[in-house]
């Protein structure tokens, strides 16, 4: 019976538990044996009870739970070969040679590297006398399948990462709360949102909440953004708006790649326009809490697809990542998706915004 393990890695995101539930149950429904690796790659390196056999009942009620119930951790040991050798040894001990990982691009890249090294790790286990030839013989290839769990929606090749719509919903709810108090006092609020180097959360929150101005890393404002923002805010006030909402992505930058902070925006609104201004940094309320319906659906459908991908994989198939494109669950080449994501980041870092946007368009035309 094939043994399939599921693991969550990187920052938690709402929907990760739905993923684990779907992978465990689809594995069992397919006549295979399910395992969960606790505490991310650390659990793989530590082995023993950290790689737990999972039954159907073990994941009961997980669909609506926030965070990741099997934990996640940053693991320095797995970045070194001896750590990966230990991880491989722990997997062989349980007879596992398929791993479904839900995490961000860093975690998924690590997984693909592990797969590449796997045959060499098997030889090393035998050479060091840690495993017999018979132990490793049935496990010559490691299957890796990626699922993208992140609130940032920062992976190229998929329309939505697991967690991004829950986070967006939470941000909108928080902005609605702020709206009420802002309206009462005719105040301006600068709202800092997460997203790291990706402005999706900020941009979509701006659209969904009718913000006056939004700062995102991918499309920096004009050279004289201070003027631009102030004149737009003044115009909105002149039209009768009693409140001002400016959303700033935590990775926002100007055209010279200087960081634009909430404090800078706050000071401009206060000193140049004379608005009574406050800053709210939403922080981890954007990441915790229950998943929305979309993330429950996405994590379930993608978890099921991940197990199917494991069962259909051949040693030649490149590691897939399960994506959603135009409302269809599809498999894409994991490393290609990561390379596209990194290329956009590089273009932005090289201030080549035009190339970055073209890269994105090309990806959608694919
Ligand atoms: O990648 C998810 C994310 O929440 C980002 O939006 C944010 O920049 C980062 O993680 C925060 O990480 P930590 O919880 O480690 O501070």
Boltz pocket constraint, residues with backbone or C-beta under 6 A from the ligand:
constraints:
  - pocket:
      binder: B
      contacts: [[A, 11], [A, 12], [A, 150], [A, 151], [A, 152], [A, 194], [A, 195], [A, 196], [A, 250], [A, 287]]
      max_distance: 6.0
